[in-house]
Amino acid sequence: MDTMIDREAMAKDLKLAREARLEAEAANADVEELIWEIQHIQLGRQRMVFSIAGFEQELAAA
């Protein structure tokens, strides 16, 4: 029994696998950067602003 190898399908699968690997590596780099930033926070130097929808409206109505 002869088995046909679909080289075009293999090439397409290989390309998709490489693209998926690159996307995973990019996502991993983003996570590692975020972890580094969190680990190196210098308290008192950052400002955080929180906005709660509707809060300003309640103050204006009062």
MOFEN-V942313 format. One record per helix or strand of 2 or more residues. SS is the DSSP state (h for helix, s for strand). FROM is the first residue (numbers start at 1). LEN is the number of residues. Records with the same first field share a line. If there is no record, write none. Layout:
BEGIN
SS->FROM-LEN  FROM-LEN
END
This chain:
BEGIN
h->7-33  55-7
END
